[in-house]
Amino acid sequence: MTDGERIRRAREKSGLSLSAAGKRLGVTRQAVHQWENDTHSPTLRTARRIATAMGMSLSDMLKE
């Protein structure tokens, strides 16, 4: 499973749309979409924010 697939799974598990996740993270819907499709990768700092926004630890979000 790729990092993008894990991000998508965490977002969907949290019940957030792409737009809602973007708003919560302070980024565009397109940025979230690019992370989920592995066309761009979030920085470590942003990955931590993603995990926090999804209610999990970074290590839990990145586990396979």
Secondary structure by P-SEA (a helix, b strand, c coil): ccaaaaaaaaaaaacccaaaaaaaacccaaaaaaaaaccccccaaaaaaaaaaacccccccccc
